[in-house]
């Protein structure tokens, strides 16, 4: 499947490039040469955000796992009377996730554009 999708994407890119160059050579060259440059610059500029969002994603995944466990074991928790402990645990993990999200989204002091 990956080979088929890769061949289709490459063919689509080649056909699009040929059509674009036939319509307008300067515009075609600008798009074909400018797109990789813009993508590279965006990649460089997004690295700080990627680093900050790692913790956020880890905490969100942990909160999702605890929520899934809570829902899956709700009957058992009710049966043994452990609902409050499970809810408290979820609230704590959820709060940690929110804190990490807010920290990742907050602008960094002394950095322009962050």
Secondary structure by P-SEA (a helix, b strand, c coil): caaaaaaaaaaaaaaaaaaaaaacaaaaaaaaaaaaaaaaaaaaaaaaaaaaaaaaaaaaaaaaaaaaaaaaaaaaaaaacaaaaaaaaaaaaaaaaaaaaaaaaccccccccc
